Amino acid sequence: MMKKAHHLNSASETKMKAIDLVSEYGLDALAAVLHETAKEKGFWDGEYSHDKVGNKLALVHSEVTEVLEAIRKSKGSENIVEEMADVIIRLLDVYAAMRNEEEILHSLDEVLEAKINKNKERPRLHGNLF
């Protein structure tokens, strides 16, 4: 791995660490880091509950809508990708919270790999009309 430049600021270093986590350790590790950040920023204050998880999943949905709106309003590539990043961040945050509560026992990295391989074997449009 390349040595990081000494002049990186804290935000850049955090970004590099997150990128390193994905490439070296996978989505499970990245999700854990994202969830810790969300907790530090107050997004998980109070008791864990199904209502709170439902609220967080609704926020994932709202981020997907923001992707659509960025495309619809021609807000440009960077804005579209930033909104896509928000979808991923929020979803991985929920995943990590549920994993911490042992509501989810399976590794996202392992299930994702299996799902990718399964989808490779499926028919065109997975056998549907559209």
N, C-alpha and C positions, 0 to 999 in steps of 0.2 A: 504494500500500500504506500502511496505517496505521502511524504511528510508534509504536514500542514504548514502554511506560512505563519510566521510569528506575529504578523500584524493583523490577524483576524480579530474582529471584535467579538464580544460575547454571543450576539445573535448569530453571527456567521459560524462560530464554533458549535453552537447548539444545532444549527442546521446541518453542519457536516457530521455531527455525531448521529443525528437521526438518519441521515443517508447511509452512514456506515452501518447502523443497526439493521437497516433493510437488506443491504448487500451481504453483510457478514452473518447476521443472526436471524433474519426473517421478520415476518409480520408480528409474531407473538411478542418479540422483544420490543419492536417499535410501539405496539399497542400499549405495553406496560409503561413505556416512557411517556406516551401521549396522555395516558390516564393519570399518571402522577402529576403532570403539568396541569391537567384539567382540575384535579383536586386542589392543587396549590392555588389555582386562580378562583376557587370557590364554586365551581360548577357541580360539585358533589357534596356540598354542605348538607348536614342533616343525615337522617337515617336512609340507608339503602332500601328501596321498595320497588315493587312492580310498577307502581304509578310513576316513579322517577325514571325507570327504564323506558316506560311507554312515552314519557315526555321527551327523553333523549332520542328515541327512535323517530318521534314526530319532527325533531330538529334535523335529523338526517334527511327526512323527506323534504323539509323546507330548503335544505342546501341543494338537493337535487333540483328543486324548482328554481333556485337561483342560477344553476347551470343553464337550465332552459331559457330563463330570462336573459342571461348574458348572451346566449346565442341569438335569441329572438331580436334583441336590441342591438346586435352587432357591436358588442362592447370590446371585441378584440380577443386575440389568442391568450394573452397573459391573464386577463380577467376570467375567461372561461376556464382555464386550467387552475387558477386560484380557487374558483368555486368547486371544481372537481376535487381539489385537495381538501377543501372543507368537508366534503362528503366522506372522504376516506378517513380524515381525522376524527370526525364525530362517530363514525361507525366503529373504528378501532377502539375508541374510548369506551363505547358501550360494551364491546366484546371483552375488553380487559376488566371492566367493572363486574360483568357477569362471571367471568373466569375467576376473579378474586373471591366472589361469593360462592363459588363452586356450583353455580347453576349451569355452567358450561364446563365440560370436562375434556373436550376434545381440542386439539391444537389446530388453530386456523391454518398454520403452515401445512400440516399433514392433510387436512380435509381439502384445502385448496388444491394441493397437488393431485389428490385422488379425483377431484371434480374436474380439473383440467383434462386429465387422462380420460375420464368418462366421456366428457364432451367431444373429445377427438374422435370417438367411436360412434357418435350419434349421427343420424341421417341429416341431410340438409334441412335447415330450419327446425331441426329436432322433430321432424315428421309433421309439422304444423303447416297451415297455409301461409301464415305470416308471423 
